Structures are given as structure tokens and as C-alpha cells.
Amino acid sequence: MITGHFGLAAGVKMIAPRLPLWSLLLATFWLDVIFTILTMSGLESLAPIDPAHPAYGEVVINALYTHSLVGAIIISVITGWLASLR
């Protein structure tokens, strides 16, 4: 999953070399950053499939706001608008 994020940022960097790499990497992870904030606030959650035997990768991710199509569009529009103010 992370490789896809980095790959997209690297691909955009090849097309637009004047953009800073850190901003491209942050842009590809922005929904995950918001997901972490919403998880810490209790709006989204991670739950193990089998609480008695937790294992890496066996988690149900409830990301209804950040990773839904409508939520991603809203977050992207707000972020784009805030970036355009600068």
C-alpha cells in the first residue's frame, strides 16, 4: 500500500519537477493523516477481527469519513481551497 503512495508521488514529481517532494508525499498520505486524527478522536476506528488472537493485518478498518468517495472529495476540496489561500 505504501509503495503505491510513494509511486504516485514519484510519478507526479517526474511530470512536475518544480513541486517539492515532501508536498507530493504528504498529498498522497493526506487522507491517512486525517484518518489518524479521526481515529484518535473516536469518529473512525480499527477493530481486530478476532480480539482473542490479534494479528498484524487482521483488522477491520472503519474509515467511513476519510476513505469513502464523498468524504475523500470533501477533504480534497477543503485542502485544495486552503492551499490556494497561500
Buried (B, 14 or more C-beta within 10 A) or exposed (E): EEEEBBEBBEEBBEEEEEEEEEEBBEBBBBBBEBBEEBBEEEBBEEEEEEEEEEEEEEEEEEBEBBBEEEBBEEBEEEBEEEEEEE
